[in-house]
Amino acid sequence: MSEYLIKPVDTINDAGKKRSSRAGRRNSPTDASFDDSAEIEAADLASSDTAVSSGQSREKPVNSLAAGFDCHNGLCLATHRSGAIIAHAADWRSARRACDYASLIVIDDATAEDVCEDAVPLVVTKRELAKFGSAAVYLYGDISDRRAEIRFALTQPYRPWHTQRAFSREARGLPPYQRRESKPANNQLKKSRYSNSRSAKP
């Protein structure tokens, strides 16, 4: 049984910026914002596939991982040299389009649940990465039945220095925090009302 290792190559902080990279320059999903690891690259890359222009719409990718992900409407796709299709989706709606053919789907959404009714694709969400850290994915099986197995950096129960991970919004399956619009202070509100009343007098 041959194994193809897909290992994390970038670490991304809460602001969605890369902290480190070991893979050099390449195309990747542009909207990745994972807490720990949002981008993956095969250790053994294919280079013989022909790239297609990014403006072309299609359901299945022909780009190899070496050429980078090809993105369309929130779904980024690439083909591993083993034939496995790797998908990166912005949300669960985009991810569902890849359920029928992808071996691995990575979803940049902590709220995504039960995306694919069929258990064949391996689905990794932002929530799992927030809870368990970066991940290594192993692909096995023949081309007609390509399977994926994932191993996270952390497991539960947590060690004492990892317990804080459980309290982040992503680890609790919550959407990103959105700041409410600030209301004007009482004194500013009174001043505006006073100025309006003075201007209304003849």
C-alpha positions in Angstrom: 0.0 0.0 0.0 1.6 3.2 -1.1 1.1 6.3 1.1 1.3 9.9 0.0 1.9 12.4 2.8 0.3 15.8 2.7 1.9 17.9 5.3 1.1 21.4 6.6 3.5 24.0 5.1 2.1 27.3 6.4 1.0 28.4 9.9 -1.6 31.1 9.9 -2.5 33.3 12.9 -5.9 34.6 14.0 -5.7 37.5 11.5 -5.3 35.1 8.6 -1.7 35.9 7.9 1.1 33.4 7.4 3.6 33.0 10.1 6.0 30.7 8.3 6.3 28.8 5.0 8.5 26.0 3.9 7.1 25.4 0.5 8.2 28.5 -1.4 6.0 30.6 -3.7 2.9 29.0 -5.1 -0.8 29.6 -5.7 -3.1 28.8 -2.8 -6.6 29.5 -1.6 -6.8 33.2 -1.2 -9.4 33.3 1.5 -7.7 30.9 3.9 -7.9 32.1 7.5 -7.3 29.0 9.6 -6.1 29.4 13.1 -3.3 26.8 12.7 -2.9 25.3 9.3 -5.0 26.1 6.3 -2.8 25.2 3.4 -1.5 21.7 2.4 1.0 20.5 -0.1 2.0 17.0 -1.1 5.4 15.8 -0.2 5.6 14.1 -3.6 4.1 16.5 -6.1 2.9 15.9 -9.6 4.2 18.2 -12.4 2.8 16.7 -15.6 -0.8 18.0 -15.4 -1.8 20.9 -17.7 -3.0 24.1 -16.0 -6.3 25.7 -17.0 -7.0 29.4 -17.0 -8.6 30.6 -13.7 -11.5 32.1 -15.5 -12.7 28.7 -16.8 -15.6 27.2 -14.8 -15.5 23.4 -14.1 -16.4 21.0 -11.4 -13.2 18.9 -11.3 -9.6 20.2 -11.3 -6.8 19.4 -13.7 -4.2 21.5 -11.9 -1.6 19.5 -10.0 -0.7 20.6 -6.5 2.6 21.8 -7.9 0.7 24.2 -10.2 -1.4 25.4 -7.3 -5.1 25.5 -6.4 -7.6 26.6 -9.0 -10.4 28.6 -7.3 -14.0 29.3 -8.5 -16.9 30.6 -6.5 -15.5 29.8 -3.0 -14.1 26.3 -3.9 -10.4 25.7 -4.6 -9.3 22.4 -6.2 -6.1 20.6 -7.0 -5.1 17.1 -8.0 -2.4 15.1 -6.1 -0.2 12.9 -8.2 -1.9 9.8 -6.8 -5.1 11.0 -8.4 -6.7 12.2 -5.3 -8.6 15.5 -5.5 -7.9 18.0 -2.7 -10.5 20.7 -2.1 -10.5 23.9 0.0 -13.9 25.5 0.6 -14.8 28.9 2.0 -18.0 27.5 3.7 -20.2 24.4 3.8 -22.2 25.4 0.7 -19.1 25.6 -1.4 -17.8 22.3 0.1 -20.8 20.3 -0.9 -19.9 20.8 -4.6 -16.8 18.6 -4.0 -18.5 15.8 -2.0 -18.9 13.5 -5.0 -15.3 13.5 -6.1 -12.8 14.9 -3.5 -10.8 12.7 -1.2 -10.1 15.6 1.2 -12.1 18.7 1.8 -10.8 21.5 4.0 -13.4 24.0 5.1 -12.6 27.5 6.3 -15.7 27.5 8.5 -16.0 26.5 12.1 -19.7 26.2 11.9 -19.7 23.6 9.1 -21.3 20.2 10.1 -22.3 17.1 8.2 -21.3 18.5 4.9 -21.2 15.3 2.9 -23.9 12.7 3.4 -21.6 10.1 2.1 -18.7 9.4 4.5 -16.2 8.8 1.7 -14.6 12.3 1.6 -12.4 13.2 4.6 -13.7 16.6 5.8 -11.6 18.9 8.0 -13.1 22.0 9.4 -11.7 25.2 10.9 -13.1 24.0 14.2 -11.1 20.8 14.2 -7.9 22.7 13.4 -8.6 25.2 16.2 -9.0 22.3 18.7 -6.3 19.9 17.5 -3.7 22.0 15.7 -2.1 21.3 12.4 -2.7 18.0 10.6 -0.9 15.4 8.4 -3.1 13.6 5.8 -2.3 10.2 4.4 -3.8 9.1 1.1 -4.2 5.4 0.3 -6.1 3.0 -1.9 -6.3 2.7 -5.6 -7.6 5.3 -8.0 -11.1 3.9 -8.0 -11.3 4.0 -4.2 -9.0 6.7 -2.9 -9.2 7.2 0.9 -7.7 9.7 3.3 -6.6 9.5 6.9 -5.8 12.4 9.1 -3.5 12.8 12.1 -3.7 15.9 14.2 -0.9 17.4 16.2 -2.9 17.3 19.4 -5.4 14.9 21.1 -7.7 15.1 24.0 -7.5 15.1 27.0 -5.3 18.2 26.5 -2.0 18.7 28.3 -2.2 21.7 30.7 -0.6 24.1 28.3 -3.1 23.3 25.5 -6.3 23.7 27.4 -6.8 27.3 26.3 -7.5 26.1 22.8 -10.9 24.8 23.8 -12.2 28.3 24.5 -11.7 30.0 21.2 -14.7 30.8 19.1 -13.6 28.5 16.4 -13.1 25.6 18.8 -16.6 26.1 20.0 -18.0 26.1 16.5 -18.9 29.8 16.5 -18.6 32.2 13.5 -16.0 35.0 13.6 -16.8 37.8 16.1 -18.3 40.9 14.6 -18.1 44.1 16.5 -21.4 45.9 17.0 -21.8 49.4 15.8 -20.9 51.8 18.6 -23.7 54.1 19.9 -22.9 57.8 20.4 -22.1 58.8 24.0 -24.9 60.4 26.0 -23.2 63.8 26.1 -22.7 63.8 22.3 -26.4 62.8 21.8 -27.5 65.7 24.1 -25.3 68.2 22.2 -26.7 67.1 18.9 -30.3 67.4 20.2 -29.5 70.8 21.7 -28.0 72.1 18.5 -30.9 70.9 16.5 -33.4 72.6 18.8 -31.5 75.9 18.6 -31.4 75.8 14.8 -35.1 75.1 14.7 -36.0 78.4 16.5 -36.9 81.4 14.3 
